[in-house]
Amino acid sequence: MCVVARWSAACPHPNWRSGASRSWSSSPILNSPRSSAAVNNDRIWQVTFRFGFSSFLALVTGAIFPVVTGAEPVSGDKNKGAEITPLSLQVVPAEVTLRGAAASQTFLVTATFDDGQQRDVTPVAELSLSGSELAELTSTPGPRRVLPRGDGEVTLRATVGSKTATATIRIVDSQLQRPLTFPRDIGSILTRKGCNATMCHGAVPGQGGLRLSLFSSHPHVDYQWIVQGGMFEVLTDEQDEPKEPRVDLQTPENSLILLKATDQESHDGGRRIELDSPEYAALLRWVRAGAPYGPAEEARNVRIERLEVYPREVVLGRDGSQQLLVTAHLSDGRLEDVTGEVVYQSGSDSVLEVDEEGRVTAKSPGEANVMVRSPGHIVTSRVGVVARAIPDYPQVPERNFIDHFVFSKLRWLNVIPSGLSTDEEFLRRICLDLTGTLPPANRVREFLGSKAPQKRDKLIEILLSSPEHEDFLFYRFAEILRLQGRATQLGKDTQLSREWLRQKVAENTPYDQLMIERIASQGYDGPSRFNYLLRGLLPPEAQIAEQLRIGWGRRLGCAQCHDHPFEAWTQDQFWGMAAFYGRLLHVRNSVMDNSVVVDAPQLAGQVKHPRTGDVVQPTLFDGTVVPEDQRLDLRMKLAEGIVTHPQFAEALVNRVWDWFFGTAFVNPVDDFRSTNPPSHPELLRALAADFREHGHDVKHLMRVIVRSRTYQLSGNPNETNRGDRQNFSHAIARPLDPAVLLDAISQVTQVPELFTSKYLSDPPGTRAIALLPDAPSDFLEIFNRNKRKALPDEKPQPTLAKSLHSLTGRAYTEKIVHEEGRVRRLLETELSDGQIVEELYLVTLSRYPTAVERDRLVQMIGQRERQKSIESLTWALISSRQFDHIH
């Protein structure tokens, strides 16, 4: 395939393909004269020139990067809560019932101020109770809690300035002591103090003769190992010897669970709890009560169903703080305050910190999640930290629902988005993002000169209909689906899978249908080749792990060995899904040199559970076991279950968003989990719903994204968004994929890359994006192309090897001086030095040089040998960050 944009109407190289389905010349946006304001003359650029490849010339002052000017400062901060009078006051929760002697409730006082922000003013609020004989209010420091003393109803009153708010507290069974249970109370202590974390007894081999399930994911077996002794084993139910109980029912104070935790007996983990702490008292009371697992009825019926955190999202000033309130929703309908019983963890220690009581303190502007964890449950609170408030936030135009969600969050964070990108920025960005190619010089001139009001939308449609887009989308899906093969000896299997995927992309096959074919493929066809990927037939557990990672964006391999500690995945569920591949059979025909992949109930083996050894029945995620009489096409049942799940559309939307912004809602793109929540959950759900409503049409999804103002924002930051890297307030420079970069260099120099090996050679003009992952190429190796041996989750990174290659590599040297290359052809024309400079800027940076750039370059070219000067200018441009990044 051609290394240039095939939608160009004129292609001077004989191997370039012309006459695309829609050329630019057919569009009315191209027929208006070029605007004299198409260039930005106040940019100064610096170009490092290399004249020839053995000598070096002087520098041109200026910069190859545009100078960024900051916006006007926004207005100053408001004073903190107690220093001004709030508009309103609220106590959270407003109503609560305390049941039992051990009950307690944390209260927050939230004030709303005239800047529209709500702030936690609990530390400065005056709190009082209407009946001190019925309840007690704890004092500061720490969270403000109410403890029961007698049955009845009391009112909590909060006052800040002239504002007052109240909460109603009902107290019942105040003298009733709730029995301690192992899953709820003891498991919570072990989790909160880190005893069952991966660095302690939650590690695979355990510690000091005790192995606990990670974060109390298996409380029933944890109980056995603590009370009876023993070690948890990943792949068996058997316990190691010797069995040393951690409790002493005869002398509770001598129980190892107490002596070790308080470091009275040697403990590698050090002191985890204090002798006078509530945790020690609870553990001792539990052992004295006989170390029960819990009342049979309560242990079976009353459990925590979910956690709720308040606030779910909050904005803090640079020195602000916020107390979190965590409530457990129990299976019997009751609510209990567990603020002091959970584990808190900051998602970014540089942005905020959180103490063990749940108080969040801002450190620097940015955004981070606070993870709240209890045994088997996790929830997050999203916290933004702003440098200053913006009372007169500007109205920002919106083009579609993407902009609504993005700009609403930016307003919440007091961040102003950058302005709209220039036509030069947009043209280069959209061409590279949709086709993987640079726009030819004549198309740059036409687009920049057009006055058509809808020219951007029209260009998007032209590119989406171009064969270059088809080529590039094939490349994108080949990366996701790990299309492999041996470039040195192209086999029939590889060719089948390539042809199948290319056909599906060309037909714009709905994504759900494409994945169904890939998962449920039978016989000797293209999608069936993905079942073994050159390494023989993959085992069932590897098959299902990959399908779920691609289809749902979830890394669930850990569930092979144990229940997932946070997600709704158990080991039984994982192996139930793996069982769909238990009857997969790979039959090789040595005579015909081909193979057939089929579901063969009578021939293939069964999947066995690694812990119990029992044969696992094919079971869908929702627990539905496929009946025996419906197992003739097992993987079709699996495929339908995967593509109809809500996570399926979200996973693809997340990947496609990453293509256009360089960062996704969830990063890495295939690591959705509770501890890694999306940055814009509402937008992700909205895009996924739109994607489903439009028949899983990938082209429609791409159109919606690139037509948004969010995508078309400038890369020039302002004072409020300069440090933003995750909220899409301005375009972030993204490095070109290695294959796209090599194609771009070949396009600029007009010298096609030759890919040859011992066994075969690709025809001249073959694009690097069309290659198999092991096609020989020094350039692609040095620039770290994706070998497709694993799902891609890394971005291109700068290295010393890349820098050296840009100085001496063949792509940067031989192509520039090639006798049939662009430089030689330009020199053979009657173009002036200024016109040649303009042409090189247009084909590399998709813009005109500024007047200052043109004058300085023309002057330097006139002072030195012309050919070497033009060669060095070409090298400087293609080795610059402006060229090898999308801006």
Sequence and secondary structure as in RCSB ss.txt:
>XXXX:A:sequence
MCVVARWSAACPHPNWRSGASRSWSSSPILNSPRSSAAVNNDRIWQVTFRFGFSSFLALVTGAIFPVVTGAEPVS
GDKNKGAEITPLSLQVVPAEVTLRGAAASQTFLVTATFDDGQQRDVTPVAELSLSGSELAELTSTPGPRRVLPRG
DGEVTLRATVGSKTATATIRIVDSQLQRPLTFPRDIGSILTRKGCNATMCHGAVPGQGGLRLSLFSSHPHVDYQW
IVQGGMFEVLTDEQDEPKEPRVDLQTPENSLILLKATDQESHDGGRRIELDSPEYAALLRWVRAGAPYGPAEEAR
NVRIERLEVYPREVVLGRDGSQQLLVTAHLSDGRLEDVTGEVVYQSGSDSVLEVDEEGRVTAKSPGEANVMVRSP
GHIVTSRVGVVARAIPDYPQVPERNFIDHFVFSKLRWLNVIPSGLSTDEEFLRRICLDLTGTLPPANRVREFLGS
KAPQKRDKLIEILLSSPEHEDFLFYRFAEILRLQGRATQLGKDTQLSREWLRQKVAENTPYDQLMIERIASQGYD
GPSRFNYLLRGLLPPEAQIAEQLRIGWGRRLGCAQCHDHPFEAWTQDQFWGMAAFYGRLLHVRNSVMDNSVVVDA
PQLAGQVKHPRTGDVVQPTLFDGTVVPEDQRLDLRMKLAEGIVTHPQFAEALVNRVWDWFFGTAFVNPVDDFRST
NPPSHPELLRALAADFREHGHDVKHLMRVIVRSRTYQLSGNPNETNRGDRQNFSHAIARPLDPAVLLDAISQVTQ
VPELFTSKYLSDPPGTRAIALLPDAPSDFLEIFNRNKRKALPDEKPQPTLAKSLHSLTGRAYTEKIVHEEGRVRR
LLETELSDGQIVEELYLVTLSRYPTAVERDRLVQMIGQRERQKSIESLTWALISSRQFDHIH
>XXXX:A:secstr
  SS TT S   STTS    SS GGGSGGGSS   TTSS TT    EE   TTT    EESS SS          
     GGGS  SEEEEESSEEEEESTT  EEEEEEEE TTS EEE GGGSEEEES TTTEEE  SSS EEEEE S
SEEEEEEEEETTEEEEEEEEEE TT      IIIIIHHHHHHTTTTSTTTTTSTT BTTB   GGGS HHHHHHH
HHT     TT S   SS   S  SSSGGG HHHHHHTTSS  TT   S TTSHHHHHHHHHHHTT     HHHHH
H  EEEEEEE SEEEE TT EEE EEEEEETTS EEE TTSSEEEES TTTEEE TT EEEE SSEEEEEEEEET
TEEEEEEEEE SS  TT      SSHHHHHHHHHHHHTT     B  HHHHHHHHHHHHHSS   HHHHHHHHH 
  TTHHHHHHHHHHTSHHHHHHHHHHHHHHTT    TTS  HHHHHHHHHHHHHHHTT  HHHHHHHHHH  BSS
TGGGGGTTTSSS  HHHHHHHHHHHHT    GGGGTS  SSSS  HHHHHHHHGGGTTEEEEEETTTTEEEEEE 
TTTS   B TTT  B   B TTS B  GGG TTHHHHHHHHHHTSHHHHHHHHHHHHHHHHSS SSSSTT  BTT
B  SSHHHHHHHHHHHHHTTT HHHHHHHHHTSTTTTB S   TTTTT SSS SS   EE  HHHHHHHHHHHHT
     B SS B  TT  GGGS TTS  HHHHHTT   SSS         HHHHHHHHH HHHHHHHH TTSHHHH
HHTS   HHHHHHHHHHHHHSS   HHHHHHHHHHHHHS HHHHHHHHHHHHHTSHHHHEE 
